[in-house]
Amino acid sequence: MARRSSALVKLNMFKSKIHGATVTHADLAYEGSVTVDKDLLDAAGILPYEAVHIWNVTRGTRLVTYALEGPRGSGAVCVNGAAAHLNQPGDRVILATFADMTPEEARRHVPIVVRVDAKNRALNTDPEQPGPLLDSIGVA
């Protein structure tokens, strides 16, 4: 059996996320997408029209849509269209993106994690840490 060149293999890797954002609006009448403050998009390296996963921590729902630019400094996280049925103002969400990379690119890649406060202002971009389970079993 022939081996594939690693240059042909692409891995779908976690690229970036905005962690702990608060949904500010939910607009059923809009066609779709999630409108996000331009400052947050820039901090997370998310481009307009890029695919974005919305993981709703409050409700336990998950969906995929795309990002649109909201006004800079507004703190906007507006879930639009049918996705507004699964996300309401005040819900806490994680907005995550992924990118295809070669194994070599993936080994060097460090995801961007933007943590925000209750008004959706960036607090920090420290690297993601493993959960507390590792500490409890003495692995940390």
C-alpha positions in Angstrom: 0.0 0.0 0.0 1.4 3.4 -1.0 2.0 6.0 1.6 0.6 9.5 1.2 3.0 12.4 1.2 2.4 14.4 4.4 2.2 17.5 2.2 -1.1 16.1 0.9 -2.5 15.5 4.3 -4.5 18.3 5.9 -5.6 18.3 9.5 -8.5 20.4 10.7 -7.1 22.3 13.7 -8.5 24.6 16.3 -7.5 28.1 15.0 -9.0 30.6 17.5 -11.8 31.4 19.8 -13.6 34.2 21.7 -14.2 32.6 25.0 -17.1 33.5 27.4 -18.8 36.1 25.2 -22.3 37.3 26.1 -24.9 37.4 23.4 -26.1 41.0 23.1 -28.8 40.5 20.5 -30.7 37.7 18.7 -32.4 38.7 15.4 -34.7 36.1 13.9 -35.5 38.4 11.0 -31.9 38.6 9.6 -30.8 36.0 7.1 -28.1 34.4 9.1 -24.6 34.7 10.7 -23.2 36.2 13.9 -22.3 39.9 14.0 -19.3 40.4 16.3 -17.5 43.6 17.4 -14.6 44.2 15.0 -12.2 44.6 17.9 -12.9 41.0 19.0 -12.7 39.6 15.4 -9.3 41.3 15.0 -8.1 40.0 18.4 -9.1 36.4 17.5 -7.9 36.7 13.9 -11.4 35.9 12.5 -12.2 37.4 9.1 -15.6 38.5 7.9 -17.5 35.5 6.3 -15.3 33.0 8.0 -17.0 29.9 9.4 -17.6 30.2 13.1 -18.9 27.6 15.6 -21.2 28.9 18.3 -21.1 26.8 21.4 -23.8 28.1 23.8 -22.6 27.4 27.4 -25.9 28.5 28.9 -28.1 26.3 26.8 -25.8 23.5 25.6 -26.4 24.1 21.9 -23.9 24.1 19.1 -24.1 25.4 15.6 -22.0 26.6 12.7 -22.5 29.9 10.9 -20.3 32.7 9.6 -18.9 36.0 11.1 -19.9 39.5 10.1 -18.2 42.7 11.3 -20.0 44.6 14.0 -19.1 48.2 15.1 -15.7 48.5 16.6 -15.9 48.8 20.4 -19.6 48.0 20.6 -19.2 44.6 22.4 -21.8 43.3 19.9 -22.4 39.5 19.6 -25.6 39.3 17.7 -26.8 35.9 16.6 -28.9 36.2 13.4 -31.5 34.2 11.6 -32.6 30.7 12.6 -29.6 30.5 15.0 -31.4 33.1 17.2 -33.8 30.3 18.3 -30.8 28.7 20.0 -29.1 31.8 21.4 -30.7 34.6 23.4 -29.4 37.9 24.9 -27.5 37.1 28.1 -26.4 33.6 27.0 -22.7 32.9 27.4 -21.1 31.5 24.3 -17.8 30.4 22.8 -17.1 31.5 19.2 -14.6 29.1 17.7 -12.8 28.7 14.3 -10.8 25.9 12.7 -8.3 25.8 9.8 -6.9 23.1 7.6 -3.1 22.7 8.0 -0.4 20.3 7.0 1.0 18.2 9.9 4.1 20.4 9.9 2.0 23.6 10.1 -0.1 22.0 12.8 2.9 21.2 15.0 4.0 24.8 15.0 0.5 26.3 15.4 -0.6 28.0 18.6 -4.4 28.8 18.7 -5.5 32.3 19.7 -7.8 32.4 22.7 -9.5 35.7 23.5 -11.1 35.8 26.9 -13.7 38.6 27.4 -15.4 40.3 30.3 -19.2 40.6 30.8 -19.3 43.5 28.3 -17.4 41.6 25.6 -14.2 43.5 26.0 -11.0 41.5 25.5 -9.3 40.7 28.8 -6.3 38.6 27.6 -5.0 36.2 24.9 -3.2 33.7 27.2 -2.8 30.2 25.7 -5.5 27.7 26.5 -4.9 25.6 29.6 -6.0 21.9 30.2 -9.0 21.5 32.4 -8.8 20.7 36.2 -9.1 16.9 35.7 -5.4 16.8 34.9 -4.5 18.5 38.2 -6.8 16.1 40.1 -5.0 13.0 38.8 -1.5 14.5 39.3 -0.6 15.0 35.7 -0.1 18.8 35.7 
